[in-house]
Amino acid sequence: MISSAVSIIFRLIYLVILIVVLLSWIPIFDIRREPLASLVKLYNIIMAPFKAIIPPIGVIDISPLIAFIVLQIMEQLIVRILLSFGL
């Protein structure tokens, strides 16, 4: 079903955000080396709209938290619409 594929895509997006955020807290990982560099590029593409709207509060960047909330709402809306059409 298309709705389950959409859910899987959103889960992968959540996973990318979570991995990059957690790795940013651990200084031993060099995010300029592969495969982390590709993951960070994908993260930057996903987070660009959120970072443009939500400025950091001091040194704390809350845009990943807002992204999780907004993306979950979007996922639920899209999946409900698809399920209502039987997809």
Secondary structure in CASP SS format (residue, H / E / C, confidence):
PFRMAT SS
TARGET T0000
AUTHOR 0000-0000-0000
METHOD secondary structure of the structure
MODEL  1
M C 1.00
I H 1.00
S H 1.00
S H 1.00
A H 1.00
V H 1.00
S H 1.00
I H 1.00
I H 1.00
F H 1.00
R H 1.00
L H 1.00
I H 1.00
Y H 1.00
L H 1.00
V H 1.00
I H 1.00
L H 1.00
I H 1.00
V H 1.00
V H 1.00
L H 1.00
L H 1.00
S H 1.00
W C 1.00
I C 1.00
P C 1.00
I C 1.00
F C 1.00
D C 1.00
I C 1.00
R C 1.00
R C 1.00
E C 1.00
P C 1.00
L H 1.00
A H 1.00
S H 1.00
L H 1.00
V H 1.00
K H 1.00
L H 1.00
Y H 1.00
N H 1.00
I H 1.00
I H 1.00
M H 1.00
A H 1.00
P H 1.00
F H 1.00
K H 1.00
A H 1.00
I H 1.00
I C 1.00
P C 1.00
P C 1.00
I E 1.00
G C 1.00
V C 1.00
I E 1.00
D C 1.00
I C 1.00
S H 1.00
P H 1.00
L H 1.00
I H 1.00
A H 1.00
F H 1.00
I H 1.00
V H 1.00
L H 1.00
Q H 1.00
I H 1.00
M H 1.00
E H 1.00
Q H 1.00
L H 1.00
I H 1.00
V H 1.00
R H 1.00
I H 1.00
L H 1.00
L H 1.00
S H 1.00
F C 1.00
G C 1.00
L C 1.00
END
